[in-house]
Amino acid sequence: MKADRKSFCIVCIANYCRSPVAEKLLAKKLSDKIEFSSCGLNPKVEANMDYRSSDFLEQNDITSTYHVPKKISEEIIKNSDLILCMDAHVLMHLNLKFSKYKSKYKIFSYICPEIRIEDPYRMDSSKYIAVMEKIKDVSERYNYQDLFN
């Protein structure tokens, strides 16, 4: 990472559906100033993301969809400037397990609190895509200044 760039990590439960999509969408939009990564509380032991997430990204002109799920750790949190939690469950877990870093945590959709990003893993395809659209909507609303307020 370049010294003048910020580092943000997006966290969901398995680092398999939501956080890799948010990572790729935000990186496409803001990678000139911010380095994005993603992790999970309990990552899926499978080298890739959910095929529905990959398909969604490709439909949105992001073809580099290779992904290896990673587990959130104190080291990652310590080295990140901001941790974006995909939902309240993730936020609560991080607050309990890594409480000394509470000031770094924000809900992913904090800039539009009316949007809830549910875990789509067990959802049918249409509901899954609706969650991906919410992630895209939130990602499109971010600008560099939002991430530091």
Steps between C-alpha positions, in 0.01 A plus 500: 500500500622850418563714809263775381205264444246392758416135560142386557368153574141390440378220727206262471437155643668266252686738264324315223195700386477864611841631603684388183239680288527818708881476486505477120238772446670746733844419362375573148369837615763616752817291453708806409482615865397196705608137511206267566499145630235273647480237772249286684430406859499133397616484139374238262765240430478527124727694267258742341183691568142389447442460125204740526734767634750437218221516243371824651846659485552389140161649407631824649821499294729356766668199348772445759288295739754252636476497878641304792292539819700628799431508873498833678781531751637753742793558264266587212294731720810668641637564149172630359391861524131405495300179536164494319266239650233365268238469777436551871588138582850549359536833680398349835737208453795729427408728792510200733805323363716801409357770727808720510448586132133610530578842360593340164166321446208627296200327346556477125176684425549775761475766228146380422373339823164410346677225302560168675742256341375154599704182464377358166673161514183293545276726290357412162661666199264795471536596868876442478529742208286752690761496780780544244311799355485653849877455535548665161266784595689570823837469324396752236403750770842495664750769428841552649381756757221273629749240604677740734203662674 
